[in-house]
Amino acid sequence: MDIPLHIIILAAGDGTRMKSRLPKVLHPVGGRPMLAWVLDTAAALQPDGIHVVFNPETPEVQTVSTEARVNWVPQAERLGTGHAVQQAIPAIPRAARVLVLYGDIPLLQADTLRSLLALDEALGVLTMSLENPAGYGRVLRDADGRVRAVVEDRDADETQRRISEVNTGIIVADARGLRGWLDRLHTENSQGEYYLTDIFVLAADDETAIGSVLAVDPEEMQGVNDRVQLAATEARHRKLAAERLMRDGVQIVDPRRFDLRGKIRAGCDVRIDINVVLEGDIRLGEGVAIGPGCVLRDCDLAAGTRVHPYSVLEGVQTLGACDIGPFARLRPGTVLGAGAKVGNFVEVKNVQIGAGTKASHLSYLGDATIGDGVNIGAGTITCNYDGVNKHRTIIENDVFIGSDTQLVAPVTVGKGADIGAGSTITRDVPEGKLTLSRSKQVTVPGWRRPKKDA
Protein backbone atom coordinates (compact mmCIF):
# COMPACT_ATOMS: atom_id res chain seq x y z
CA MET A 1 0.00 0.00 0.00
CA ASP A 2 1.41 3.40 -1.00
CA ILE A 3 2.07 5.83 1.81
CA PRO A 4 0.08 9.05 1.29
CA LEU A 5 2.14 12.20 0.66
CA HIS A 6 1.15 15.53 2.13
CA ILE A 7 3.01 18.75 1.34
CA ILE A 8 3.19 21.75 3.66
CA ILE A 9 4.19 25.07 2.08
CA LEU A 10 5.22 27.82 4.48
CA ALA A 11 4.00 31.17 3.12
CA ALA A 12 3.18 33.27 6.18
CA GLY A 13 6.41 35.25 6.46
CA ASP A 14 6.11 39.02 6.71
CA GLY A 15 8.94 39.62 4.24
CA THR A 16 10.00 42.81 5.99
CA ARG A 17 13.25 43.00 4.01
CA MET A 18 11.24 43.37 0.79
CA LYS A 19 10.00 46.72 2.16
CA SER A 20 6.72 46.24 0.34
CA ARG A 21 3.01 46.24 1.12
CA LEU A 22 2.68 43.19 -1.13
CA PRO A 23 3.11 39.86 0.71
CA LYS A 24 6.51 38.41 -0.11
CA VAL A 25 5.24 35.21 -1.73
CA LEU A 26 3.10 37.27 -4.15
CA HIS A 27 6.08 39.08 -5.64
CA PRO A 28 6.40 37.88 -9.24
CA VAL A 29 9.10 35.82 -10.87
CA GLY A 30 8.61 35.20 -14.55
CA GLY A 31 5.31 37.05 -14.44
CA ARG A 32 3.77 34.81 -11.75
CA PRO A 33 3.73 35.00 -7.95
CA MET A 34 6.53 33.00 -6.36
CA LEU A 35 3.96 30.92 -4.50
CA ALA A 36 2.33 29.89 -7.79
CA TRP A 37 5.60 28.29 -8.96
CA VAL A 38 5.93 26.39 -5.69
CA LEU A 39 2.34 25.18 -5.90
CA ASP A 40 2.95 23.92 -9.44
CA THR A 41 6.05 22.04 -8.29
CA ALA A 42 4.12 20.54 -5.38
CA ALA A 43 1.27 19.47 -7.66
CA ALA A 44 3.74 17.76 -10.01
CA LEU A 45 4.51 15.31 -7.19
CA GLN A 46 0.83 14.25 -7.16
CA PRO A 47 0.42 14.50 -3.39
CA ASP A 48 -2.67 13.51 -1.46
CA GLY A 49 -2.84 16.97 0.07
CA ILE A 50 -1.26 20.41 -0.17
CA HIS A 51 -1.41 22.66 2.89
CA VAL A 52 -0.34 26.31 2.65
CA VAL A 53 0.36 28.13 5.90
CA PHE A 54 -0.42 31.84 5.46
CA ASN A 55 -0.81 35.02 7.46
CA PRO A 56 -4.54 35.73 7.92
CA GLU A 57 -3.73 39.46 7.87
CA THR A 58 -2.82 39.02 4.19
CA PRO A 59 -5.75 36.95 2.86
CA GLU A 60 -4.87 37.93 -0.71
CA VAL A 61 -2.30 35.14 -0.64
CA GLN A 62 -5.23 32.74 -1.06
CA THR A 63 -6.01 34.25 -4.48
CA VAL A 64 -2.94 32.72 -6.12
CA SER A 65 -4.13 30.91 -9.22
CA THR A 66 -3.38 27.21 -9.24
CA GLU A 67 -4.97 24.03 -10.51
CA ALA A 68 -3.97 22.27 -7.29
CA ARG A 69 -6.49 21.86 -4.48
CA VAL A 70 -5.14 23.66 -1.44
CA ASN A 71 -5.93 23.55 2.25
CA TRP A 72 -5.23 27.10 3.46
CA VAL A 73 -3.97 27.10 7.05
CA PRO A 74 -3.89 30.43 8.95
CA GLN A 75 -0.96 31.21 11.25
CA ALA A 76 -2.22 34.04 13.41
CA GLU A 77 1.07 34.39 15.30
CA ARG A 78 4.36 34.00 13.47
CA LEU A 79 6.46 32.17 16.03
CA GLY A 80 8.91 30.47 13.71
CA THR A 81 9.06 27.71 11.12
CA GLY A 82 8.38 24.99 13.66
CA HIS A 83 5.28 26.82 14.82
CA ALA A 84 4.11 27.17 11.21
CA VAL A 85 4.35 23.42 10.62
CA GLN A 86 2.51 22.84 13.90
CA GLN A 87 -0.49 24.68 12.44
CA ALA A 88 -0.75 22.34 9.46
CA ILE A 89 0.11 18.97 11.00
CA PRO A 90 -3.33 18.29 12.60
CA ALA A 91 -4.90 17.96 9.12
CA ILE A 92 -2.38 15.31 8.02
CA PRO A 93 -2.89 11.58 8.69
CA ARG A 94 -0.40 9.99 11.07
CA ALA A 95 0.49 7.36 8.46
CA ALA A 96 1.50 9.95 5.84
CA ARG A 97 4.84 11.25 4.64
CA VAL A 98 5.21 15.01 4.99
CA LEU A 99 7.27 17.25 2.69
CA VAL A 100 7.91 20.81 3.87
CA LEU A 101 8.50 23.49 1.22
CA TYR A 102 8.69 27.30 1.21
CA GLY A 103 6.67 29.81 -0.78
CA ASP A 104 9.73 31.96 -1.51
CA ILE A 105 11.84 29.32 -3.33
CA PRO A 106 10.21 29.49 -6.77
CA LEU A 107 12.83 27.75 -8.92
CA LEU A 108 12.89 24.46 -7.02
CA GLN A 109 12.31 21.52 -9.40
CA ALA A 110 10.15 18.47 -8.83
CA ASP A 111 12.96 16.08 -9.82
CA THR A 112 15.11 17.39 -6.97
CA LEU A 113 12.28 16.72 -4.54
CA ARG A 114 11.77 13.22 -5.92
CA SER A 115 15.34 12.43 -4.91
CA LEU A 116 14.55 13.56 -1.38
CA LEU A 117 11.30 11.58 -1.29
CA ALA A 118 13.20 8.45 -2.32
CA LEU A 119 14.97 8.34 1.07
CA ASP A 120 14.02 5.44 3.32
CA GLU A 121 14.77 7.20 6.60
CA ALA A 122 11.99 8.54 8.82
CA LEU A 123 13.50 12.01 8.49
CA GLY A 124 15.37 13.48 5.55
CA VAL A 125 16.80 16.86 4.66
CA LEU A 126 17.84 18.54 1.44
CA THR A 127 21.23 20.20 1.85
CA MET A 128 23.58 22.19 -0.36
CA SER A 129 27.24 23.17 -0.30
CA LEU A 130 28.08 26.88 -0.54
CA GLU A 131 31.38 28.73 -0.78
CA ASN A 132 29.82 31.49 1.32
CA PRO A 133 27.32 29.86 3.69
CA ALA A 134 26.65 33.00 5.73
CA GLY A 135 23.04 33.27 6.82
CA TYR A 136 22.25 29.56 6.42
CA GLY A 137 21.86 26.91 9.08
CA ARG A 138 24.89 24.56 9.15
CA VAL A 139 24.46 20.80 8.94
CA LEU A 140 26.30 19.06 11.79
CA ARG A 141 27.37 15.45 11.28
CA ASP A 142 28.92 12.90 13.61
CA ALA A 143 32.18 11.01 13.03
CA ASP A 144 30.33 8.50 10.88
CA GLY A 145 28.92 11.24 8.63
CA ARG A 146 25.37 10.96 9.95
CA VAL A 147 23.29 14.14 10.35
CA ARG A 148 23.01 14.98 14.04
CA ALA A 149 21.73 18.55 14.05
CA VAL A 150 21.22 21.79 12.17
CA VAL A 151 22.38 24.96 13.89
CA GLU A 152 21.12 28.34 12.71
CA ASP A 153 23.76 30.84 11.60
CA ARG A 154 23.00 33.30 14.36
CA ASP A 155 23.30 30.53 16.99
CA ALA A 156 26.44 28.88 15.54
CA ASP A 157 29.91 29.18 17.01
CA GLU A 158 32.98 30.07 14.95
CA THR A 159 33.86 26.44 14.20
CA GLN A 160 30.36 25.65 13.05
CA ARG A 161 30.24 28.73 10.83
CA ARG A 162 33.15 27.31 8.82
CA ILE A 163 30.99 24.37 7.72
CA SER A 164 30.03 24.72 4.05
CA GLU A 165 27.13 22.24 4.00
CA VAL A 166 23.93 24.07 4.83
CA ASN A 167 20.27 23.35 5.35
CA THR A 168 17.84 24.37 2.61
CA GLY A 169 14.94 24.09 5.07
CA ILE A 170 13.29 21.46 2.89
CA ILE A 171 12.59 18.26 4.79
CA VAL A 172 10.64 15.03 4.46
CA ALA A 173 9.45 13.13 7.49
CA ASP A 174 7.04 10.47 8.65
CA ALA A 175 4.04 12.30 10.01
CA ARG A 176 3.89 10.30 13.24
CA GLY A 177 7.47 11.08 14.17
CA LEU A 178 7.18 14.67 13.02
CA ARG A 179 4.20 15.25 15.32
CA GLY A 180 6.19 14.05 18.30
CA TRP A 181 9.22 16.20 17.51
CA LEU A 182 7.07 19.28 16.93
CA ASP A 183 5.44 18.80 20.34
CA ARG A 184 8.90 18.92 21.96
CA LEU A 185 10.15 22.13 20.32
CA HIS A 186 11.13 25.05 22.54
CA THR A 187 12.03 28.72 22.08
CA GLU A 188 15.39 28.79 23.83
CA ASN A 189 17.31 30.46 21.03
CA SER A 190 18.37 33.93 19.91
CA GLN A 191 15.06 34.58 18.13
CA GLY A 192 12.76 33.19 20.79
CA GLU A 193 11.04 31.10 18.08
CA TYR A 194 10.16 27.48 17.44
CA TYR A 195 12.81 26.38 14.96
CA LEU A 196 11.82 23.53 12.66
CA THR A 197 15.52 22.65 12.46
CA ASP A 198 15.50 21.61 16.13
CA ILE A 199 13.72 18.40 15.13
CA PHE A 200 17.08 17.03 13.93
CA VAL A 201 18.54 17.04 17.45
CA LEU A 202 15.35 15.49 18.78
CA ALA A 203 15.38 12.80 16.09
CA ALA A 204 19.05 12.03 16.75
CA ASP A 205 18.36 11.77 20.49
CA ASP A 206 15.61 9.27 19.65
CA GLU A 207 18.20 7.35 17.61
CA THR A 208 16.16 7.97 14.48
CA ALA A 209 18.24 7.68 11.30
CA ILE A 210 18.36 10.96 9.36
CA GLY A 211 18.88 10.85 5.62
CA SER A 212 20.11 13.65 3.42
CA VAL A 213 20.35 14.58 -0.25
CA LEU A 214 22.91 17.10 -1.48
CA ALA A 215 21.37 19.41 -4.07
CA VAL A 216 23.24 19.40 -7.38
CA ASP A 217 22.45 23.02 -8.20
CA PRO A 218 22.41 25.42 -5.23
CA GLU A 219 20.97 28.20 -7.39
CA GLU A 220 17.77 26.15 -7.65
CA MET A 221 17.41 26.54 -3.88
CA GLN A 222 17.72 30.32 -3.88
CA GLY A 223 15.22 31.82 -1.49
CA VAL A 224 14.00 35.39 -1.88
CA ASN A 225 14.20 37.68 1.11
CA ASP A 226 14.82 41.07 -0.49
CA ARG A 227 14.62 42.76 -3.87
CA VAL A 228 18.25 42.01 -4.68
CA GLN A 229 17.56 38.29 -4.35
CA LEU A 230 14.31 38.74 -6.28
CA ALA A 231 16.20 40.26 -9.21
CA ALA A 232 18.79 37.46 -9.09
CA THR A 233 16.02 34.84 -9.13
CA GLU A 234 14.33 36.59 -12.05
CA ALA A 235 17.62 36.55 -13.97
CA ARG A 236 18.02 32.85 -13.26
CA HIS A 237 14.48 32.21 -14.50
CA ARG A 238 15.16 34.14 -17.72
CA LYS A 239 18.32 32.15 -18.36
CA LEU A 240 16.62 28.79 -17.82
CA ALA A 241 13.62 29.76 -19.96
CA ALA A 242 15.84 30.91 -22.83
CA GLU A 243 17.91 27.74 -22.69
CA ARG A 244 14.82 25.52 -22.84
CA LEU A 245 13.49 27.40 -25.86
CA MET A 246 16.77 27.33 -27.72
CA ARG A 247 17.07 23.57 -27.18
CA ASP A 248 13.59 23.26 -28.70
CA GLY A 249 14.68 25.08 -31.87
CA VAL A 250 13.93 28.73 -31.10
CA GLN A 251 16.57 31.27 -32.08
CA ILE A 252 17.06 33.85 -29.33
CA VAL A 253 19.51 36.45 -30.56
CA ASP A 254 20.79 37.32 -27.08
CA PRO A 255 19.47 35.25 -24.13
CA ARG A 256 20.62 37.95 -21.71
CA ARG A 257 18.16 40.36 -23.31
CA PHE A 258 15.13 38.08 -23.45
CA ASP A 259 12.32 38.26 -20.91
CA LEU A 260 9.64 35.59 -20.45
CA ARG A 261 6.93 36.48 -17.94
CA GLY A 262 4.48 33.71 -18.57
CA LYS A 263 4.15 30.54 -20.65
CA ILE A 264 5.21 30.02 -24.25
CA ARG A 265 4.68 27.35 -26.89
CA ALA A 266 6.85 27.91 -29.93
CA GLY A 267 7.41 26.05 -33.19
CA CYS A 268 10.77 25.49 -34.80
CA ASP A 269 12.72 28.32 -36.42
CA VAL A 270 11.02 31.03 -34.39
CA ARG A 271 13.36 34.01 -34.14
CA ILE A 272 13.28 36.40 -31.18
CA ASP A 273 15.45 39.49 -31.33
CA ILE A 274 16.83 41.49 -28.41
CA ASN A 275 14.82 43.15 -25.62
CA VAL A 276 11.62 41.25 -26.36
CA VAL A 277 9.18 40.82 -23.46
CA LEU A 278 6.68 37.94 -23.61
CA GLU A 279 3.89 37.97 -21.03
CA GLY A 280 0.95 35.72 -20.22
CA ASP A 281 0.11 32.87 -22.59
CA ILE A 282 2.10 33.04 -25.81
CA ARG A 283 1.89 30.73 -28.84
CA LEU A 284 4.23 31.23 -31.77
CA GLY A 285 3.93 29.11 -34.92
CA GLU A 286 6.85 27.93 -37.00
CA GLY A 287 9.02 30.65 -38.45
CA VAL A 288 7.47 33.52 -36.52
CA ALA A 289 9.92 36.43 -36.24
CA ILE A 290 9.75 38.99 -33.41
CA GLY A 291 11.81 42.14 -33.89
CA PRO A 292 13.75 44.01 -31.22
CA GLY A 293 11.95 45.86 -28.46
CA CYS A 294 8.56 44.19 -28.92
CA VAL A 295 6.15 43.41 -26.09
CA LEU A 296 3.63 40.58 -26.53
CA ARG A 297 0.97 39.52 -24.05
CA ASP A 298 -1.49 36.64 -24.52
CA CYS A 299 -0.88 36.32 -28.26
CA ASP A 300 -1.37 33.45 -30.70
CA LEU A 301 0.65 34.11 -33.86
CA ALA A 302 0.37 31.74 -36.82
CA ALA A 303 3.35 30.37 -38.70
CA GLY A 304 5.26 32.91 -40.75
CA THR A 305 3.97 36.00 -38.95
CA ARG A 306 6.49 38.83 -38.67
CA VAL A 307 6.36 41.42 -35.90
CA HIS A 308 8.65 44.32 -36.70
CA PRO A 309 10.55 46.35 -34.08
CA TYR A 310 8.95 48.17 -31.15
CA SER A 311 5.44 46.86 -31.60
CA VAL A 312 3.11 46.14 -28.66
CA LEU A 313 0.59 43.31 -29.02
CA GLU A 314 -1.98 42.20 -26.45
CA GLY A 315 -4.64 39.57 -26.99
CA VAL A 316 -3.81 39.26 -30.71
CA GLN A 317 -4.45 36.27 -32.96
CA THR A 318 -3.22 35.81 -36.50
CA LEU A 319 -4.87 33.19 -38.69
CA GLY A 320 -1.99 32.99 -41.16
CA ALA A 321 1.29 34.69 -41.94
CA CYS A 322 0.84 38.42 -41.26
CA ASP A 323 3.05 41.51 -41.19
CA ILE A 324 2.87 43.76 -38.11
CA GLY A 325 4.70 47.00 -37.34
CA PRO A 326 7.11 48.56 -36.77
CA PHE A 327 5.70 50.73 -33.97
CA ALA A 328 2.25 49.14 -34.16
CA ARG A 329 -0.09 48.76 -31.21
CA LEU A 330 -2.57 45.90 -31.38
CA ARG A 331 -4.97 45.65 -28.46
CA PRO A 332 -7.24 42.84 -27.20
CA GLY A 333 -9.75 41.37 -29.63
CA THR A 334 -7.56 41.87 -32.69
CA VAL A 335 -7.74 38.99 -35.19
CA LEU A 336 -5.77 39.18 -38.44
CA GLY A 337 -6.48 37.02 -41.47
CA ALA A 338 -3.71 35.47 -43.53
CA GLY A 339 -1.62 38.04 -45.39
CA ALA A 340 -2.95 41.01 -43.44
CA LYS A 341 -0.62 43.93 -42.81
CA VAL A 342 -0.80 46.39 -39.93
CA GLY A 343 2.00 48.91 -40.35
CA ASN A 344 3.79 51.63 -38.47
CA PHE A 345 1.89 53.81 -36.02
CA VAL A 346 -1.37 51.92 -36.49
CA GLU A 347 -3.51 51.15 -33.44
CA VAL A 348 -6.07 48.36 -33.60
CA LYS A 349 -8.58 47.36 -30.90
CA ASN A 350 -11.31 44.70 -31.03
CA VAL A 351 -11.15 44.39 -34.81
CA GLN A 352 -11.37 41.41 -37.13
CA ILE A 353 -9.26 42.11 -40.20
CA GLY A 354 -9.69 39.90 -43.28
CA ALA A 355 -7.13 38.13 -45.40
CA GLY A 356 -4.86 40.39 -47.45
CA THR A 357 -6.18 43.60 -45.92
CA LYS A 358 -3.65 46.38 -45.37
CA ALA A 359 -3.54 49.30 -42.96
CA SER A 360 0.02 50.39 -43.58
CA HIS A 361 0.40 53.51 -41.48
CA LEU A 362 -0.97 56.16 -39.15
CA SER A 363 -4.49 54.82 -38.52
CA TYR A 364 -6.80 53.96 -35.63
CA LEU A 365 -9.17 51.04 -36.11
CA GLY A 366 -11.46 50.17 -33.22
CA ASP A 367 -14.58 48.01 -32.85
CA ALA A 368 -14.75 47.02 -36.50
CA THR A 369 -15.18 44.07 -38.83
CA ILE A 370 -13.05 44.48 -41.94
CA GLY A 371 -13.28 42.11 -44.89
CA ASP A 372 -10.72 40.64 -47.26
CA GLY A 373 -8.56 42.65 -49.62
CA VAL A 374 -9.33 46.04 -48.09
CA ASN A 375 -6.93 48.98 -48.34
CA ILE A 376 -6.99 51.41 -45.41
CA GLY A 377 -5.36 54.70 -46.31
CA ALA A 378 -3.05 56.64 -43.98
CA GLY A 379 -4.78 58.67 -41.31
CA THR A 380 -8.03 56.69 -41.42
CA ILE A 381 -9.90 56.34 -38.14
CA THR A 382 -13.06 54.62 -37.00
CA CYS A 383 -14.99 56.99 -34.74
CA ASN A 384 -16.38 54.26 -32.51
CA TYR A 385 -17.13 56.03 -29.20
CA ASP A 386 -19.86 58.60 -28.63
CA GLY A 387 -18.87 59.32 -25.05
CA VAL A 388 -21.09 56.61 -23.59
CA ASN A 389 -21.35 53.68 -25.99
CA LYS A 390 -19.04 51.90 -28.43
CA HIS A 391 -20.38 51.45 -31.98
CA ARG A 392 -19.21 49.08 -34.69
CA THR A 393 -17.93 49.77 -38.18
CA ILE A 394 -18.35 47.16 -40.90
CA ILE A 395 -16.15 47.29 -43.98
CA GLU A 396 -16.90 44.61 -46.53
CA ASN A 397 -14.51 42.92 -48.99
CA ASP A 398 -12.42 44.78 -51.61
CA VAL A 399 -13.06 48.25 -50.23
CA PHE A 400 -10.57 51.06 -50.89
CA ILE A 401 -10.52 53.79 -48.24
CA GLY A 402 -8.60 56.96 -49.10
CA SER A 403 -6.29 58.69 -46.68
CA ASP A 404 -7.58 60.86 -43.83
CA THR A 405 -11.03 59.29 -43.77
CA GLN A 406 -13.23 59.32 -40.68
CA LEU A 407 -15.80 56.53 -40.43
CA VAL A 408 -18.40 57.58 -37.85
CA ALA A 409 -19.94 54.40 -36.42
CA PRO A 410 -22.31 52.73 -36.66
CA VAL A 411 -21.68 52.57 -40.37
CA THR A 412 -21.29 49.94 -43.10
CA VAL A 413 -19.13 50.29 -46.19
CA GLY A 414 -20.41 48.00 -48.94
CA LYS A 415 -18.37 45.51 -50.94
CA GLY A 416 -16.06 47.00 -53.57
CA ALA A 417 -16.78 50.58 -52.55
CA ASP A 418 -14.25 53.42 -52.83
CA ILE A 419 -14.06 56.33 -50.42
CA GLY A 420 -12.30 59.49 -51.48
CA ALA A 421 -9.48 60.88 -49.36
CA GLY A 422 -10.41 63.40 -46.69
CA SER A 423 -14.01 62.17 -46.31
CA THR A 424 -16.13 62.02 -43.19
CA ILE A 425 -18.55 59.12 -43.62
CA THR A 426 -21.65 59.24 -41.42
CA ARG A 427 -24.04 57.07 -43.45
CA ASP A 428 -23.78 53.61 -45.03
CA VAL A 429 -21.79 53.46 -48.25
CA PRO A 430 -23.29 51.47 -51.17
CA GLU A 431 -21.43 48.62 -52.87
CA GLY A 432 -19.21 49.36 -55.81
CA LYS A 433 -19.63 53.14 -55.73
CA LEU A 434 -17.30 56.06 -55.11
CA THR A 435 -18.38 58.02 -52.05
CA LEU A 436 -16.76 61.19 -50.76
CA SER A 437 -17.69 64.09 -48.55
CA ARG A 438 -15.63 67.23 -49.00
CA SER A 439 -16.48 70.87 -48.63
CA LYS A 440 -15.91 72.96 -51.76
CA GLN A 441 -12.36 74.28 -52.03
CA VAL A 442 -12.36 78.05 -51.88
CA THR A 443 -9.61 80.66 -52.25
CA VAL A 444 -10.43 83.86 -50.39
CA PRO A 445 -9.37 86.96 -52.34
CA GLY A 446 -7.70 89.79 -50.42
CA TRP A 447 -6.85 87.62 -47.43
CA ARG A 448 -4.10 88.93 -45.20
CA ARG A 449 -2.57 86.91 -42.39
CA PRO A 450 -2.96 88.72 -39.05
CA LYS A 451 0.20 90.18 -37.56
CA LYS A 452 1.10 91.03 -34.00
CA ASP A 453 1.43 94.67 -33.10
CA ALA A 454 5.05 95.78 -33.07
N, C-alpha and C positions, 0 to 999 in steps of 0.2 A: 504493500500500500504506500503510495507516494505521501511524503510529509508535506502538509500545506505550507506555502510560503506567504508571509505577510511582510510588507515593506512599510517602514515608518520614515517619513520625510520631515526633517526639522526645518520649519520655515517661519518661526515666530520671532526671530532676532530683530532688534530695533534698527540695526544698521546705522548707528550714529555716525560712523566715520564716512558714510556716503554724504552726510549733510544734505539730506533731501527729505521732502515731505512724502515722497513715494516710498512705500515699503521696499526694502532692499531686494527681495526676491522677485519684485515686479519690474525691476530695471531690465531693459531689453539687451539681449545679445542676439545678433543676427535677426533683428526685427521681432523677436518674441521674448516674453518675460523669461528670466532665468528658470523660474519654477516650472514653466511649461516644458522646457527641455528635460528637466529631471523627471517630470511625470511621464514623458514619452519613453525615457530610458527604463523607468520602473515598469511601465506597461509592457515593454518588449520582453520582460522576464516572465510574463504571464502569471503574475502572483494571484493568490486567492483573495488578497485584500491590500489596498493602499490606504495608509492613514497619514494625513498631513496635519502636523501640529502648527497652529497659527496663533497669532495675537488677536484676540477678539476686538481690540481697539482699532484694528485695520481689517475690517471684514471684506474689503475689496480684494484681498488675496484669494478669496473663494471664487472670484469671477474668472480666474485663469482658465482659458479654453483648453479642454483636453477630452479625448475620447474615453479615457480611463474613468472608472467609477471610483470615487474618492470618499473616504470617511474623514470629514473635517473635524479636527480635535482642538478645542480652544485651550490655550495656556494662559490663564488670567495673570499669573505671576511668572516672570521670567527668572527662574532660580537656577539656571544652568542646563546643560545638555542632558544630564541624568534626570533632572526634574521633567524635562520635556518628554523624554521617553516614558517616564512614569505615567504621564497623562494618557498615552496611547495604549499602553500594554494591557489594560483591562479588557479591551475589545478584541484581543488576540487569543486564540485557543492555546491552551498549555502545551498541546502536542505539536505546535507549529514551529517552523524556523522563522527567525526575524532578521531582516536586513535593515540596517539604519543608514539612511542617506541624508543629504543636506540640500536645501533649496537654492544654495548659492554656489553650487559646483556644476555648472551647466554643460560642460564638455565631457563629462564622464560617460564612457561607452558601456553598453550592455555586456560585451564580450569580456571586459575586465571584471565585471561583477560576476559573470558566470564562473570565472576562475576562483573567485572567493567562495561562491556557493558550493563549489565542488569539494571543499574541505570536509573532512570527516569529523573534525573536533567539535565539541559542544560550543566552543567560542573561537571565532576567527577574526583577524583584523587585516585590513589592507594597509600596507606601509609603502613608503617610498624613500629613496636615498637622495639627499640634497647636499650640494656643496656648501650652501649657506642655509642651515636649518633654523635660523633665528625665528622665533615666534611659534614654532611647532612643538608639540609634545614629543619627547624622545622615547623610543622604544628600548626598554631595558630587558636584557636577556641574561640567563644564568650561564654557568660555565659550559653547559651542554648545548647552548644556543637556543634554549626554549624561552619564549616570551614570559616574563615574570611581572612586568608592570609597564605602565606608560606614565611618565611624569611631565606635567605641563611646563612650558618654557619658564614661566614666571616662578615656578616652584622648584626648578632644577638647580643643582649645585654646579660648580664650574666644570667638574669632571663629566657630569651628565650632559652639559651643554655642548661638549665636544663630540657627542654621538651624532652621526650623520643620518642614521635611519630614524624616520619620524612617522608619527601616526597621521593618517589621513582623516581619521574620525569615522571611517566607514567600517562597520562591523557586521558580522553575522553570528547569531547565537540561537541556541535552543530556547524556546520561550519559557519553559519551566525554570531552567537555570537562570535566565535573565531576570525573571520576576524576583527570584530570591536575592540576587546581587543588588538589584535596584532597591529592594527593601532595606538593605544594609548600608546604603550610601550615607555619607555625612558631609558637613560643610566646613570641616576643619582645613581650610586652605586659604590662600591669599585673596581669593575672590569671595569667599563665603558662599560658594555655590555647590550644587550637587554635580560633580564631574562624572560624566559617563565613563571616562577613562579609568576611574577608580575600580570598575568591575574587574579589571585585569588582576589587580592585587588580590581581590576577593576570590576570583576563580583560582588563582595560583595557590592561595591558602587552602582552598578546598581540594587541592591536588587535581584540578580539572585541566586537562591538556588544552593548550591554546595554540591554534594554528595561525599561520600568517601567509600572505601572498605579497610579494614585492612588485609594485606597479612598474611596468616596463617604461611608461612615458609619464614622468612627473607632471608635465604641463597639462595632461588630461585631468589632473587632480586639482588644478588651480581654483581655489576659492576666491570669491569676490567680497572684499570688505571695504574698498574705497573706490573712487573713480579712476585712480591710476590702474588698479587691478582690473577694473571693468574694461578699460581701453585695451589692456593687454589681452584679455580674454576675447574681446571682439576681434582683435588682430589675429589671434590664433584661429578663431572661427572662420575668418575670411580666407586664411591660408589653406585650411583643410577643405573648405568648400571649393576653392579654385582648383586644388589638386584633384579632387574627385571628378570635377567637370572635365578637366583636361585629360584625365585617364579615360573618360567616356567619349573622347573625340571632339570636345569643344576647344576652339582656339581662343585663349585669353591672352591678349597682347602683352599685358603686364599684370601678373597676379597680385602685385603689391598695390595696384590701383584698380582693384575690382571689389565691389561691395555687394554681397548677397544678404538681404534682410528678409528672407522668407524661404519659399520652396521653389525649385526650378526643375522642369523636365525639358531636356534639350536633345534634339537630334544631332546626327553627325555633321561635321563641317560648319557648325555655328561659329561665328566670329564675333568676339566681344572686344571692343577697343578700350582704351584707357578711361578711367574715371566714370565708369558706368555703374549706376545704382539700380539693383533689381529688388523690388519689394513685393510682399504678398505672395500670390500664387502665379507663377510665370511658366508659360509653355512656349517653347521656341521650336519650330519645325526645322527640318534639314536645311542647311545653307542660309539660315537667317543671319543677317549682318547688322550689328548694332554699333553705330559710330560713337566717337568720343563724347563724353559729357552728357549722355542720355540718362534719363530717369524713367523706369518702367515700373508700374504697379498693377498687379492683377491683369496681366495681358496674355492673350493667346494669339501668337503670330504664326501664320501658315508658312510652309516651306518657301524659301526664296524671297521673303519679305526683307526689305532694306530700310533701316531707320538711320537717317543721316544725322550728323552731329547736333548736339544740344537740343534735342527734341524731348518733350515730356509727354508720356502716354500713361493714362490711367483707365482701366476697365475697357481696353480696346481689343477687338477681335478682327483678324483679317481672314478672309475665306479663300485666299490664294495669294500669290506673290504680289506684293504692293510696294509702293515707294512713298516714304514718309520723311518730311523735313527737307533741309535742316531748319532748326528753330520752329518746329511745329508743336502745337499743343493740342493733344487729343484727349478729351475728357470722357467720363463714363458713359456707356451706351453707344459708343462709336463702333460701327461694324463696316468694314471695307470689303467690297467685292474684289475678285481677282483682277489685277491690273490697274486698280485705282491708284491715283496719285494725290497726296496731300502735301503741298509744298511749303516753302518758307513763310513764316509769319502767318500761318493759317491756324485758326482755332476752330475745333469741331466739338460739339457736345450733343449727345443723344441723337445721333444721325445715322441712318443707314444709307451708305453710298454704294451705288451699283458698280458692276464690272466695267472697267475701262474709263470710269469717270475721273475728271481731273479738276482739282482746285489748286492751282500751282502757286499762288501767292496772295498774301495780304487780304484774307477774307475771314469772315465769321459765319459759321454755319451751325445753327442750333435748332433742335427740335424739328427735324426735317427727315423726309424720305426722298432720296434722290435716286433716279433710275440709272440705267446703263448708258454709257457713251455720252455723258453730259459734260459740257465744258463750262466751268465757272470762272468768269473773268475776274481779274484783280480788283480788289476793293468791294466785292459783292458781300452783302450781309443779309441774313434773314432776321427780320425784326419780329422776334418771337414773344416778347414780353410786354404786356400792356400796363405793367405796374402792379397787377394783382395775379393775373393768370398767364400761363404759357400757352401759346398757340402753335399749330403745326403747319409747316410748309411742305407741299408735295410737288416735286419736280419729276415729270415723267421722262421716259427714255429719249435720247437723241436731242435734248434741248441744248441750245447755245445761249448763254447768258453773258451779255456784254459787261465790260468793266464798270465799276462804280454803280452797281444796281442795288436798290433796296427792295426786298421782297417783304411786304407787310402782311404777316400772317393773321388769320388763316387765309391761305391762298394756294391755288393749284395752277401749275404751269403745264399745259397740255403737251403731249408727245410731239416731238419734232419742231416745237416752237422756237422762235428767235426773239431775244429781247435786246433792244438797242442800248448801247452804253449810256450811262447816266440816267437811267429810268428809275422811277419810284412806282412799283407795281402794287396796287391796292385791291385789284379785282382779278378774278381768274383769267388766265391767258388761254385762248383757244389753240387747238392743235395746229401745227403746220403753218402758223401765221407769224408775221413780224409785228411785235408790239413794242411801243416805246412811249414814254411820257416825258416830254421836254418842254420847258417854256421857250417861247420864241426868242431867238438871239437878237439883241438890240444893241446898237451903238449910240450913245447919248452925245449929240453934238454940243460943243461948247463946254464940256465938262472940264473942271479944273480941280485938281487934288487939293484938299485943304492943307494949309500950312500953319505952323505955329507962329505966334507973334514973336518978333525978334526981341 
